[in-house]
Each structure stands twice: as C-alpha cells, then as structure tokens.
Amino acid sequence: MAHSDLPTNRRREDRREASHANKRIEILDAARRVYARDGAKGLTIRAVASEAGYVPGAVYFYFHSKAAILSELAVGELTGLTKQLRLTSSRDAAERAAAAAEAFAAAHAVFTLDVDNQGTNPGSERVLLGRLISLFQTVSEPLELDGLPAEQAHARALGLSASAIGLATLARMGKLDKLGVTAAATLREVAHCLKAAPERKEATG
C-alpha cells in the first residue's frame, strides 16, 4: 500500500513518530558535541538544549535527565564499537580486547551514569547491560568458549574485557610503564590463559 493510500490519521501518526525520532537524534547529536567539547561535567540539559537550538523544556520532553542522555550515548558507543569489532579481520583475542579497551577508556565518563540525583530508568539500564554483554561476547569470540558451561564462559569473557579496560586505564594514567609491562604483552598472556585453561568442575561463583 502506498503512503498516500493510508488513512489520514495513520499518516499523521507516522509523521508524528518520524518527527519524534528525528528530534531525539538531533538532541543526541548535540549531546555528543557538548560531551566532546566540554566533557561529562559540562553536559547539562541546558547546554544540550542550547547546542540543539531548543529550549530546555523541549529536551526534557524526550529525556527526563542528564543520566538518560548519557545512557543513550553509552548505548550508542557500545553498539558502534561492537559492530566495528565484528567487522575486523583480527581473530586475536588480545588485539580485540585492546581495541575495545582503548575506546572504552577514552569514553569512560560516558559510562558514569550516577549523575545528578536522577538515575536511568530500568528499561535503559537493561538495554545498556545488553550492549555490554554483546561487546564482551564479541571481544571474547577468539577464545572459543562455546564448549564451556555458560557461567564459566561469561566469567572468562568478562575477565578478558575487564583486564583490557584496567590496563587501558593504567596506561592513560601513565602508570603502566612504571610497572615494567606493556598492555599488549599482558593481554596476550591473559588471553592465552583464559583460552587454554580447562573447564572447571566446581561452580564459578
């Protein structure tokens, strides 16, 4: 059925939904620019509204708090990073983990959601958690964990990503060189141990 054949009310609803989606995108694009320029502390509803050309009340219509905007930005960052890693030709777990950790550490403030005194809603938190799980699974694919019990596979996937993020954070703080190791060498050892370790018969928790 052509769009012109749809009932008038349906066409109006479609236009309303499209306008709503476009304005959310505009606000998020403005928030990314504010974040890139001023950091997480400078990302306020008022600053985002000014950048987008809206009044603050208009932004509140789409996002109830700064935390909600940061949550959306974090979901977008994680989704993009996961897609990027899936497209890479590297099948080396350490290389994937290092790439993910660099991006994660660079945008660490985006993932700090306990801002203001308003949190994210449960739906946003579930989406964010889902994106994190997807990222960790993508990073750990070269470990070939499919033969392990789900609990152990998840623990090893998280362990690799957590190690990578910790090393990237230490490197950005200038602490890693003082320890006499490199992130690449450490991640290779971690990935090798996680891949080579036999299945544990006792519970992980």
C-alpha positions, 0 to 999 in steps of 0.5 A: 500500500502506498503512503498516500493510500493510508488513512489520514490519521495513520499518516499523521501518526507516522509523521508524528513518530518520524518527527519524534525520532528525528528530534531525539537524534538531533538532541543526541547529536548535540549531546555528543558535541557538548560531551566532546567539547566540554566533557561529562561535567559540562553536559547539562540539559541546558547546554544540550538544549542550547547546542540543539537550538531548543529550549530546555523544556523541549529536551526534557520532553524526550529525556527526563535527565542528564543520566538518560542522555548519557545512557543513550550515548553509552548505548550508542558507543557500545553498539558502534564499537561492537559492530566495528569489532565484528567487522575486523579481520583480527581473530586475536583475542588480545588485539580485540580486547585492546581495541575495545579497551582503548575506546572504552577508556577514552569514553569512560565518563560516558559510562558514569551514569550516577549523575545528578540525583536522577538515575536511568530508568530500568528499561535503559539500564537493561538495554545498556547491560545488553550492549555490554554483554554483546561487546564482551561476547564479541571481544571474547569470540577468539577464545572459543568458549562455546564448549564451556558451561555458560557461567564459566564462559561469561566469567572468562569473557568478562575477565578478558574485557575487564583486564583490557579496560584496567590496563587501558586505564593504567596506561592513560594514567601513565602508570603502566610503564612504571610497572615494567609491562606493556598492555599488549604483552599482558593481554596476550598472556591473559588471553592465552590463559583464559583460552587454554585453561580447562573447564572447571568442575566446581561452580564459578561463583 
